[in-house]
Amino acid sequence: MEQLLSLYEKWKGQQPAKVDKLAGAGSNRTYYRLCDADGESVVGVIGTSRDENHAFTYLANHFTHRQLPVPRILAVSDDGMRYLQSDLGSRSLFDAIQGGREAGGRYNLEEQELLRRTIRELPNIQIRGARGLEWENCYPQPEFDMDGVMFDLNYFKYCFLKATDLDFHELKLEANFRLLAKDLTEEKMDSFLYRDFQARNVMLDADGNPHFIDFQGGRKGPVYYDLASFLWQASARYSPKLRQELVKEYYEALKNYTEVPSIRHFTHRLNLFVLFRTLQVLGAYGFRGYFERKKHFIDSIPPAIENLRELLAMNVQGDENDEESAPMAFPYPYLMDLLQRLTELPQFAPTQETKKQRSDGYKTTDSTVYDANPKDGPATFSKYDGKGPLVVRIFSFSFHKGIPEDESGNGGGYVFDCRSTHNPGRYEPYKQITGLDEPVIRFLEDDGEILTFLESVYQLADHHVERYMQRGFTSLMFSFGCTGGQHRSVYCAQHLAEHIHEKYGIEVRVCHREQGITQVLK
């Protein structure tokens, strides 16, 4: 510590007025916030590996030269064991999206926007950051290769798979591991593989713009690894729909930096890395959880297994004539069979919550809407039957300003009165914000009345949507009213819209009338 203070004094010309030790991460490095008398701060780092420190300081200097959003290196000790870097603050993306994570993957609009900003910035550091980079400075190896992949796969085998007591044939598994490793490394890319791209390693400035830290393990490698690492992080519990949206965000952003393959090829390659990354993290969770008995990692195993279960459920061949349908039949039959048996072990049985999540996505194939009695004679049909596809319109409004008009000309629909639930508008902190803002969302959900109210609404709405889809109707309307059309009605309208869109995949048009906000979910 004294040597770090000496480094600060040599750089600043004075001793720091205040020193605070920062919370540790997964590495052996220790971090301190050093402040001068005016409150200006830098971060001091004490490492345990000269080579690892050198990798970080070299990469940080290189990325700074490329004008990328990373901390600047201010000073490095003569022995390379300590350095000072600019202070990016204390707000990480991990902290900023805590609410959605703790809500089981229900991320609000603000949290989703932070995720989109981050994923759009990733190609910047991967592609622009790789230009002119001298790879021999990377630690512990300069490139993503077969040896590194096999190490991680065997880490999964020894630290997780063997701990489950599941019987398997070592030689057959090894053969499939080698095939997977060959496929993962066959597409050479001159891009920067961050290696540890996760929400904890993204710092947000006052405007919510992402900055990157802890990239000292990076190396030359394919772009797919970091995307899989970020979006399939077990504890994040991103919904399949949100993942798909973020993959598209990344794919479109990547086009700004380099030539991209077809979406079919891109998705197929990404799926390989999702499989690899899932096995890799299970190995880490097994070691940290089963052997080191760290609760956080034990708790992370079930959602990681659920990720694996979802991946196996998608293990089917895509349509060769469909550009966006990526082949998902992994050519590793023994490995796939083994992983299927792994997910079926009693200790990994899905919870009621995951069963409910997997039940979403209702699709009707029933063309026989009614069972007719012979005495009834042939049925006649409404002029609205069979027109489809269904578009659902959902409004929030204030009862003081009247119920929204039905512009479809069909009449009907539902109007729900939210005024029986606890009103956040009665309290000063919520008067200037709406049901789309996190503080109001947390207020309503912590109170719980609104959730009970919506359970009945969802049940009624689901039945109605399904029947309208079966009959080919084109329009259905829901409206939610409250006193001011600002808090409870906005929350209910937005959540019903997202519920219907995620479950049925149909177009939903949302209008928060009193707030002047419209949105189309397609």
Solvent accessible surface area in square Angstrom, and as a share of the most:
residue,aa,sasa,rsa
1,M,86,0.39
2,E,141,0.63
3,Q,111,0.49
4,L,0,0.00
5,L,40,0.20
6,S,64,0.41
7,L,16,0.08
8,Y,3,0.01
9,E,75,0.34
10,K,159,0.67
11,W,95,0.33
12,K,73,0.31
13,G,63,0.60
14,Q,80,0.35
15,Q,86,0.38
16,P,18,0.11
17,A,72,0.56
18,K,117,0.50
19,V,54,0.31
20,D,56,0.29
21,K,139,0.59
22,L,48,0.24
23,A,99,0.77
24,G,65,0.62
25,A,68,0.53
26,G,75,0.72
27,S,40,0.26
28,N,121,0.62
29,R,12,0.05
30,T,47,0.27
31,Y,31,0.12
32,Y,32,0.12
33,R,42,0.16
34,L,0,0.00
35,C,19,0.11
36,D,10,0.05
37,A,88,0.68
38,D,125,0.65
39,G,52,0.50
40,E,117,0.52
41,S,34,0.22
42,V,14,0.08
43,V,11,0.06
44,G,0,0.00
45,V,0,0.00
46,I,35,0.18
47,G,5,0.05
48,T,91,0.53
49,S,28,0.18
50,R,133,0.49
51,D,90,0.47
52,E,34,0.15
53,N,3,0.01
54,H,93,0.42
55,A,0,0.00
56,F,6,0.03
57,T,12,0.07
58,Y,42,0.16
59,L,0,0.00
60,A,0,0.00
61,N,78,0.40
62,H,23,0.10
63,F,0,0.00
64,T,48,0.28
65,H,144,0.64
66,R,64,0.23
67,Q,154,0.68
68,L,11,0.05
69,P,27,0.17
70,V,12,0.07
71,P,0,0.00
72,R,131,0.48
73,I,29,0.14
74,L,39,0.19
75,A,19,0.15
76,V,66,0.38
77,S,19,0.12
78,D,143,0.74
79,D,52,0.27
80,G,16,0.16
81,M,41,0.18
82,R,24,0.09
83,Y,3,0.01
84,L,0,0.00
85,Q,15,0.07
86,S,16,0.10
87,D,37,0.19
88,L,44,0.22
89,G,36,0.35
90,S,82,0.53
91,R,104,0.38
92,S,12,0.08
93,L,0,0.00
94,F,34,0.14
95,D,75,0.39
96,A,16,0.12
97,I,2,0.01
98,Q,79,0.35
99,G,14,0.14
100,G,0,0.00
101,R,35,0.13
102,E,126,0.56
103,A,39,0.30
104,G,21,0.20
105,G,12,0.11
106,R,114,0.42
107,Y,12,0.04
108,N,15,0.08
109,L,60,0.30
110,E,90,0.41
111,E,1,0.01
112,Q,29,0.13
113,E,65,0.29
114,L,12,0.06
115,L,0,0.00
116,R,49,0.18
117,R,80,0.29
118,T,0,0.00
119,I,0,0.00
120,R,91,0.33
121,E,43,0.19
122,L,0,0.00
123,P,0,0.00
124,N,15,0.08
125,I,0,0.00
126,Q,0,0.00
127,I,21,0.11
128,R,60,0.22
129,G,0,0.00
130,A,10,0.08
131,R,107,0.39
132,G,70,0.68
133,L,11,0.05
134,E,93,0.42
135,W,40,0.14
136,E,134,0.60
137,N,27,0.14
138,C,11,0.07
139,Y,71,0.27
140,P,92,0.58
141,Q,43,0.19
142,P,67,0.42
143,E,63,0.28
144,F,13,0.06
145,D,50,0.26
146,M,68,0.30
147,D,115,0.60
148,G,18,0.17
149,V,0,0.00
150,M,17,0.08
151,F,143,0.59
152,D,9,0.04
153,L,1,0.00
154,N,36,0.19
155,Y,62,0.23
156,F,0,0.00
157,K,8,0.03
158,Y,115,0.44
159,C,19,0.11
160,F,0,0.00
161,L,0,0.00
162,K,82,0.35
163,A,46,0.36
164,T,14,0.08
165,D,133,0.69
166,L,24,0.12
167,D,119,0.61
168,F,32,0.14
169,H,86,0.38
170,E,70,0.31
171,L,136,0.68
172,K,106,0.45
173,L,0,0.00
174,E,44,0.20
175,A,54,0.42
176,N,13,0.07
177,F,0,0.00
178,R,125,0.46
179,L,86,0.43
180,L,0,0.00
181,A,0,0.00
182,K,117,0.50
183,D,31,0.16
184,L,0,0.00
185,T,13,0.08
186,E,104,0.47
187,E,47,0.21
188,K,141,0.60
189,M,48,0.22
190,D,112,0.58
191,S,2,0.01
192,F,0,0.00
193,L,0,0.00
194,Y,0,0.00
195,R,65,0.24
196,D,55,0.29
197,F,0,0.00
198,Q,40,0.18
199,A,3,0.02
200,R,109,0.40
201,N,8,0.04
202,V,0,0.00
203,M,21,0.10
204,L,7,0.03
205,D,48,0.25
206,A,111,0.86
207,D,106,0.55
208,G,6,0.05
209,N,63,0.32
210,P,12,0.07
211,H,43,0.19
212,F,0,0.00
213,I,33,0.17
214,D,18,0.09
215,F,0,0.00
216,Q,20,0.09
217,G,20,0.19
218,G,0,0.00
219,R,12,0.05
220,K,44,0.19
221,G,4,0.04
222,P,6,0.04
223,V,1,0.00
224,Y,1,0.00
225,Y,2,0.01
226,D,0,0.00
227,L,0,0.00
228,A,0,0.00
229,S,5,0.03
230,F,1,0.00
231,L,0,0.00
232,W,43,0.15
233,Q,34,0.15
234,A,3,0.02
235,S,28,0.18
236,A,4,0.03
237,R,89,0.32
238,Y,8,0.03
239,S,35,0.23
240,P,89,0.56
241,K,55,0.23
242,L,11,0.06
243,R,14,0.05
244,Q,106,0.47
245,E,49,0.22
246,L,0,0.00
247,V,16,0.09
248,K,108,0.46
249,E,43,0.19
250,Y,0,0.00
251,Y,20,0.08
252,E,93,0.42
253,A,8,0.06
254,L,4,0.02
255,K,94,0.40
256,N,122,0.63
257,Y,55,0.21
258,T,56,0.32
259,E,166,0.74
260,V,32,0.18
261,P,47,0.29
262,S,50,0.33
263,I,37,0.19
264,R,37,0.13
265,H,74,0.33
266,F,1,0.00
267,T,37,0.21
268,H,53,0.24
269,R,7,0.02
270,L,4,0.02
271,N,10,0.05
272,L,6,0.03
273,F,0,0.00
274,V,1,0.00
275,L,0,0.00
276,F,1,0.00
277,R,42,0.15
278,T,6,0.03
279,L,0,0.00
280,Q,12,0.06
281,V,22,0.13
282,L,0,0.00
283,G,0,0.00
284,A,34,0.26
285,Y,25,0.10
286,G,0,0.00
287,F,73,0.30
288,R,85,0.31
289,G,0,0.00
290,Y,62,0.24
291,F,115,0.48
292,E,66,0.30
293,R,160,0.58
294,K,93,0.39
295,K,147,0.62
296,H,96,0.43
297,F,51,0.21
298,I,56,0.28
299,D,72,0.37
300,S,5,0.03
301,I,6,0.03
302,P,75,0.47
303,P,12,0.08
304,A,1,0.00
305,I,2,0.01
306,E,13,0.06
307,N,14,0.07
308,L,0,0.00
309,R,34,0.12
310,E,45,0.20
311,L,8,0.04
312,L,20,0.10
313,A,80,0.62
314,M,102,0.46
315,N,43,0.22
316,V,97,0.56
317,Q,104,0.46
318,G,14,0.13
319,D,79,0.41
320,E,122,0.55
321,N,145,0.74
322,D,60,0.31
323,E,96,0.43
324,E,120,0.54
325,S,27,0.17
326,A,12,0.09
327,P,29,0.18
328,M,13,0.06
329,A,48,0.37
330,F,13,0.06
331,P,79,0.50
332,Y,1,0.00
333,P,100,0.63
334,Y,44,0.17
335,L,0,0.00
336,M,16,0.07
337,D,74,0.39
338,L,0,0.00
339,L,0,0.00
340,Q,76,0.34
341,R,80,0.29
342,L,0,0.00
343,T,4,0.02
344,E,114,0.51
345,L,30,0.15
346,P,115,0.72
347,Q,107,0.48
348,F,16,0.07
349,A,65,0.50
350,P,37,0.23
351,T,78,0.45
352,Q,139,0.62
353,E,87,0.39
354,T,16,0.09
355,K,95,0.40
356,K,147,0.62
357,Q,84,0.37
358,R,108,0.39
359,S,80,0.52
360,D,75,0.39
361,G,36,0.34
362,Y,68,0.26
363,K,136,0.58
364,T,38,0.22
365,T,134,0.78
366,D,74,0.38
367,S,105,0.68
368,T,81,0.47
369,V,41,0.23
370,Y,131,0.50
371,D,137,0.71
372,A,76,0.59
373,N,79,0.41
374,P,131,0.82
375,K,190,0.81
376,D,106,0.55
377,G,33,0.32
378,P,133,0.84
379,A,72,0.56
380,T,131,0.76
381,F,160,0.67
382,S,42,0.27
383,K,152,0.65
384,Y,97,0.37
385,D,29,0.15
386,G,64,0.61
387,K,129,0.55
388,G,28,0.27
389,P,115,0.72
390,L,7,0.04
391,V,30,0.17
392,V,0,0.00
393,R,29,0.10
394,I,0,0.00
395,F,24,0.10
396,S,0,0.00
397,F,0,0.00
398,S,4,0.02
399,F,53,0.22
400,H,151,0.67
401,K,143,0.60
402,G,32,0.31
403,I,94,0.48
404,P,11,0.07
405,E,146,0.65
406,D,42,0.22
407,E,149,0.67
408,S,48,0.31
409,G,70,0.67
410,N,73,0.37
411,G,46,0.45
412,G,68,0.65
413,G,42,0.40
414,Y,50,0.19
415,V,73,0.42
416,F,28,0.12
417,D,65,0.34
418,C,0,0.00
419,R,112,0.41
420,S,96,0.62
421,T,11,0.07
422,H,55,0.24
423,N,29,0.15
424,P,0,0.00
425,G,17,0.17
426,R,165,0.60
427,Y,85,0.32
428,E,124,0.56
429,P,103,0.65
430,Y,42,0.16
431,K,80,0.34
432,Q,163,0.73
433,I,46,0.23
434,T,21,0.12
435,G,1,0.01
436,L,27,0.13
437,D,53,0.27
438,E,47,0.21
439,P,67,0.42
440,V,0,0.00
441,I,10,0.05
442,R,55,0.20
443,F,36,0.15
444,L,2,0.01
445,E,32,0.14
446,D,123,0.64
447,D,59,0.30
448,G,22,0.21
449,E,85,0.38
450,I,1,0.00
451,L,60,0.30
452,T,91,0.53
453,F,44,0.18
454,L,5,0.02
455,E,118,0.53
456,S,74,0.48
457,V,5,0.03
458,Y,52,0.20
459,Q,139,0.62
460,L,75,0.37
461,A,0,0.00
462,D,19,0.10
463,H,113,0.50
464,H,42,0.19
465,V,0,0.00
466,E,34,0.15
467,R,67,0.24
468,Y,49,0.19
469,M,47,0.21
470,Q,45,0.20
471,R,61,0.22
472,G,12,0.11
473,F,30,0.13
474,T,57,0.33
475,S,21,0.13
476,L,6,0.03
477,M,15,0.07
478,F,0,0.00
479,S,0,0.00
480,F,0,0.00
481,G,0,0.00
482,C,3,0.02
483,T,59,0.34
484,G,42,0.41
485,G,0,0.00
486,Q,44,0.20
487,H,13,0.06
488,R,9,0.03
489,S,0,0.00
490,V,0,0.00
491,Y,0,0.00
492,C,0,0.00
493,A,0,0.00
494,Q,6,0.03
495,H,25,0.11
496,L,0,0.00
497,A,0,0.00
498,E,43,0.19
499,H,43,0.19
500,I,0,0.00
501,H,14,0.06
502,E,87,0.39
503,K,37,0.16
504,Y,2,0.01
505,G,52,0.50
506,I,22,0.11
507,E,41,0.19
508,V,0,0.00
509,R,113,0.41
510,V,2,0.01
511,C,31,0.19
512,H,2,0.01
513,R,75,0.27
514,E,43,0.19
515,Q,56,0.25
516,G,69,0.66
517,I,67,0.34
518,T,102,0.60
519,Q,60,0.26
520,V,76,0.44
521,L,23,0.11
522,K,172,0.73
